[in-house]
Amino acid sequence: MARGAICSLLATASPLDAEPVFVEVGGEAGLEFTHINGMVGERWLAEIMGAGVAVLDFDGDDMLDVWLVQGGPLHDTSGELPCDRLFRNVSAEVGELKFVDVTGESGVCASGYGMGVATADIDLDGDLDVFVANFGPNQLYENLGDGRFRDATAGAGLRHDDWSVSASFADLDGDLLPELFVANYVDWTVATHKVCRDDAGSPSYCSPEVYRPSVDRLYRNRGGFEFVEIGAESGIGAVRGAGLGVIAHDFDADRDSDFYVANDMNENRLWVNQGGRRFVDSALLAGVAVNGDGNVEASMGIDAEDFDHDCDIDIFVTHLAAQTNTLYANEGDGWFADRTNVHGAAAASIPFTGFGTGWFDADNDGDLDLFAANGAVTAITGQDPGPLGLPLRQRNQFWRNDGGRYTEIRIPAFEPAEVSRGTAFADFDNDGDLDILVTNNRGPARLYRNDSDGGHWIGFEVVDSSAPGSEVWLESVGCGARRVSTDGSYASANDPRVLFGLGENESPQRARVRWPDGEVHAFGPLDADRYHILARRRAANPAVPGPGALRPTTGGVGQSP
């Protein structure tokens, strides 16, 4: 080929051909936090599992703030205990990231041994409240709307003495009040601790199979921050499983919320809603209880999206080293098949133990890429324990979606090996691409700012008391609807907004929202490269900040088609 032809090709290359770029900015952005796991050399199982992180705009300034879950001592809890930390996003302009610790002034001191966190507008007052899943009694915090929280745990009916890890909110009975599903792990305490050893006879962390699996719990929201446990009558309390991840979605396309639970070395559960608050486990029949070889796996992190744009919901689950992560492709009508190898997501994951995970469009080219936060749970042979005393360090991983097949790309920011756990995806700087916040066991929080030179985009904040559980899609795309939710990943809560990559398409977009009651509203045309508020009721609603606009500038109100 002639030199001139080569130059021509280079001149017309799309920025979408470039690899995504992430830069770790947690420390310089002010997220000064180090997780405490309480390890004292006894190989206690709980010390290696936490912890998660939540993303929410708790003070109503259109900037996403951060709630980091803290651990603490596991044995002697008589002294002053560390608290979860709340960081306010005080970034002054689009693209900048700066946080300040406002834990004290917010009224928050969640001092339980924290594992996970979930967010929802529990009282339908327009802001997100916070549930903290603990090793021990859980905690609930009401967002007062003025930058402060109230500890609502005492009268909430949630203080069962479980080892809870992840949670998910979803309205199950049509009263708009979100119910709460809590995934519990195993019946382990310091008093019941057992000594386990690896193949060489050295002390090691026990497998969860050494302990009895727990029972997950489902709580009905009765209003007024009062819940009642209905696990037994719902069917969910009938079986045990070492639950680590949970996500709500409409997996069988019947317009109600189901739950998928990732269990560690037990069959996973697909709790299909039979109407209201009664569930049946259809995981085995649906093909998502075990992998394609019929084996149970050490399931941890989880996500559910229509990654292949065929108008049904697929599932991705992270697993232990020597197992692959698993991609369950929905074959239609709620039937799934293990297509991990077919889509290229298997081989590269075998050496790693994955926790937090998610499908997201890193470069806004219109398809969903994959991220996994990794960290071992048994000592890595030959690895120096280092100053943290944890020979469990692994790098994180990113897979780019290339026409439906996943290819791992080694991104420099993800190379440092740590013991990564919780992961949340959010556009912290409101520049139209998703950043990644990762927690590390006995280590710092890492904020990976997305600096990719990607495509155009459009984002939505869906506003209504019935917004959670709604689905949003673009008329120009058709399939690939996104659910309005914050759950999934591992022990974490994501950005509540919905973001679509548009690739090279910069045209105004028409969007549709299907609300949980089945009603559909149309919106648009709406400009690309900014966020819009989609409101169910007619009102003057501005958009949240987009590039070049720190304050709202445009709006969108639903119209029945």
PyMOL commands that set and color helices and strands:
alter all, ss='L'
color gray80, all
select helices_A, chain A and resi 3-11+15-17+45-48+103-106+208-210+231-234+236-238+283-286+347-349+412-414
alter helices_A, ss='H'
color red, helices_A
select strands_A, chain A and resi 22-24+53-56+65-68+85-89+99-101+114-120+129-134+139-143+149-151+164-170+179-184+196-197+203-204+217-221+227-229+243-249+258-263+269-273+279-281+302-305+314-317+326-332+335-338+354-360+369-374+397-402+405-408+420-426+435-440+446-450+456-463+471-474+482-483+498-503+509-514+520-526+531-535+556-557
alter strands_A, ss='S'
color yellow, strands_A
deselect
rebuild
show_as cartoon
